[in-house]
Amino acid sequence: MYAPVPYYTNDENIAVELINDIVMGTLVARDKEMTASPLPFQVLKRDNGQFILESHFDRRNPLGEVLRKHSDVKVIFWGPNSYISPSQYLTSPRVPTWIFTTLHIEGKVTFLDEPEGASDVVTTLSRHLEPQTSGWDIDQVEDYKQKLVSGIKGFHLKVTRCEAQLRLAQQGSKEELQHLVETLAAQSPVHGHGNIVQAIKKYVLK
C-alpha cells in the first residue's frame, strides 16, 4: 500500500477498530485470475502475537476451490469516504480532495471443521452485529440455522501483515479539522457524511 505520512499506519489496534467498523472486506486470492469475493469478517483473537480473523462463504462460491490451492490471500476493507470541496476548509488556496479510511490485510486461510465450524462462525457474527435492543437472538431459529450451515464454509485467516490508510485531513490544524467536521455534519443527510464525520472524530480528534 502507498500511503504517505501522516496517513499510513500498521498499528494492529487500529486495524481491529477498522475491521469492527467496516465488517465487509473483499478477499482476493493469489491465483492467476485473482478470484475475489466480498465477505463479512470479525476479529477472532489478537493476543500472544496471533491476529486471527474469521469469515464464511457459500459453498457454491468458486472461491472455495481456489483457496484450497492458494491459501495466501489479501483482504481489502473500504471504510467511509467523502469528496471534500475547497469551500469546506478555513484556509486557502485549496483543491478538491477525497478523504477515506482503508485497510489491507494479508494472511493465510485455514478451513474450519464442519458443520460445527460454519455454525459457530454464523452464530458469533450474528451476536456481534445484532443490535441489543432488537429482541432477536439466533438461538430462536437454531433448527433453521442448522439446515443452512451445510451450505456454508467457515474459515480462519491468520494475519501476517496489516496496513491502513487514514486520510482524514489530519495534516491541517485541529481548528481546521474541527471546522471541517462541523461543516460536514451540518450538510443534508443525502450527502452521506455521517460515517466519515464519525471516523474523523474516532481516529483523529480523539
C-alpha positions in Angstrom: 0.0 0.0 0.0 1.2 3.5 -0.8 0.3 6.0 1.8 2.4 9.0 2.7 2.9 10.3 6.2 0.8 11.1 8.2 -1.8 8.8 6.7 -0.1 5.4 6.9 -0.3 3.0 9.9 0.4 -0.7 10.5 -0.9 -0.5 14.1 -2.9 -3.6 14.8 -5.1 -1.8 17.3 -6.3 0.5 14.5 -6.7 -2.5 12.2 -9.0 -4.1 14.7 -11.1 -1.0 15.1 -11.4 -0.7 11.3 -12.5 -4.3 10.9 -15.1 -3.9 13.6 -16.4 -0.7 12.0 -16.4 -1.9 8.4 -17.0 -5.7 8.7 -17.2 -6.3 4.9 -13.9 -6.9 3.1 -13.1 -8.1 -0.4 -10.9 -11.3 -0.2 -8.6 -11.6 -3.2 -6.9 -14.9 -3.8 -3.4 -15.2 -5.4 -4.5 -17.4 -8.3 -3.9 -16.4 -11.9 -7.4 -14.8 -12.1 -7.1 -13.1 -8.7 -10.5 -14.6 -7.7 -12.3 -12.2 -5.3 -15.4 -12.1 -3.2 -16.9 -9.6 -0.7 -17.2 -11.3 2.7 -18.0 -10.3 6.3 -15.1 -10.5 8.8 -14.7 -10.4 12.5 -11.7 -10.5 14.8 -11.5 -13.9 16.5 -8.5 -13.1 18.7 -5.4 -10.9 18.9 -3.1 -12.0 21.6 0.4 -13.6 22.1 1.4 -12.4 18.7 -1.6 -14.0 17.0 -4.0 -11.9 15.0 -6.8 -14.1 13.5 -10.0 -13.2 11.6 -12.9 -15.5 10.8 -15.5 -15.5 8.0 -17.6 -17.7 5.8 -18.9 -18.1 2.3 -21.4 -20.0 0.3 -20.1 -23.5 -0.7 -21.2 -22.8 -4.3 -18.7 -19.9 -4.5 -15.8 -20.9 -6.8 -13.5 -19.2 -4.2 -13.6 -22.4 -2.2 -11.7 -24.5 -4.7 -9.3 -21.6 -5.4 -8.4 -21.3 -1.7 -7.6 -25.0 -1.4 -4.8 -24.4 -3.8 -3.9 -20.8 -2.9 -4.4 -20.2 0.8 -2.4 -16.9 0.9 -4.8 -14.0 0.4 -5.3 -10.3 0.7 -8.4 -8.7 2.1 -9.3 -5.1 1.3 -11.6 -3.2 3.6 -13.1 0.1 2.4 -14.4 2.4 5.1 -16.3 5.6 4.9 -15.2 8.1 2.3 -16.3 11.5 1.0 -15.5 14.2 -1.5 -14.3 17.5 0.2 -14.8 20.8 -1.5 -12.2 23.6 -1.1 -15.1 25.7 0.3 -15.2 23.4 3.4 -11.8 24.4 4.6 -10.8 27.5 6.6 -7.5 28.1 4.7 -6.9 29.0 1.0 -5.8 28.1 -1.6 -7.2 24.5 -1.6 -8.1 22.0 -4.3 -10.9 19.4 -4.2 -9.8 16.2 -2.4 -11.2 12.9 -1.1 -11.0 11.7 2.5 -11.3 8.0 3.4 -10.2 5.0 5.5 -9.0 1.7 4.1 -7.3 -1.4 5.4 -5.3 -4.1 3.6 -4.8 -7.4 5.4 -2.6 -10.3 4.2 -2.7 -13.7 5.6 -3.3 -17.5 5.2 -6.7 -19.2 5.1 -7.4 -22.3 7.2 -10.8 -24.0 6.7 -12.8 -25.0 9.7 -14.1 -28.4 10.6 -17.7 -28.9 9.6 -20.5 -28.5 10.3 -19.7 -27.1 13.7 -17.2 -24.6 12.3 -19.6 -22.9 10.0 -22.3 -22.9 12.7 -20.0 -21.2 15.2 -18.9 -18.5 12.7 -22.5 -17.6 11.8 -23.6 -17.5 15.5 -20.7 -15.3 16.7 -21.0 -12.9 13.7 -24.8 -12.6 14.3 -24.3 -11.9 18.0 -21.5 -9.4 17.2 -23.7 -7.4 14.9 -27.3 -7.8 16.1 -28.5 -4.7 18.0 -29.0 -5.5 21.7 -32.4 -3.7 21.5 -33.8 -5.8 18.6 -35.1 -8.6 20.9 -33.9 -11.2 18.4 -31.3 -13.9 19.0 -30.1 -16.5 16.6 -30.9 -19.3 19.2 -34.5 -18.6 18.3 -34.0 -20.2 14.9 -31.5 -22.9 15.7 -33.2 -25.6 13.7 -33.5 -23.4 10.6 -29.8 -22.3 11.0 -28.7 -25.9 11.1 -30.5 -26.5 7.8 -28.5 -23.7 6.2 -25.0 -24.3 7.6 -24.4 -27.4 5.4 -24.2 -24.9 2.5 -21.7 -22.7 4.3 -17.9 -23.0 4.6 -16.2 -21.3 7.5 -12.6 -20.3 7.7 -9.9 -18.5 9.8 -7.5 -16.1 8.4 -4.1 -15.8 10.2 -2.9 -12.3 9.6 0.7 -11.8 8.5 0.5 -8.2 7.6 -1.8 -5.2 8.0 -1.6 -1.8 6.5 -4.1 1.0 6.9 -4.5 4.4 5.4 -6.5 7.0 7.3 -6.7 10.0 5.0 -8.8 12.2 7.2 -7.4 15.7 6.7 -5.2 15.3 9.7 -2.4 17.3 8.0 -4.3 20.5 8.9 -4.6 22.2 12.3 -7.1 20.9 14.9 -9.1 24.1 14.5 -9.5 23.5 10.7 -10.3 19.8 11.3 -13.0 20.7 13.8 -14.4 23.2 11.3 -14.5 20.5 8.6 -16.4 18.2 11.0 -18.9 20.8 11.8 -19.4 21.7 8.1 -19.9 18.1 7.0 -22.2 17.4 9.9 -24.4 20.4 9.0 -24.9 19.2 5.4 -28.0 17.4 4.3 -28.1 13.6 5.1 -28.4 13.0 1.4 -24.7 13.7 1.1 -24.0 10.7 3.5 -21.3 12.4 5.5 -22.3 10.9 8.9 -19.9 7.9 8.8 -16.9 10.0 7.7 -17.6 12.5 10.4 -17.6 9.7 13.0 -14.3 8.4 11.5 -12.6 11.8 11.9 -13.8 12.0 15.5 -12.7 8.5 16.3 -9.3 8.3 14.7 -8.1 11.9 14.6 -10.0 14.1 17.1 -9.8 11.6 19.9 
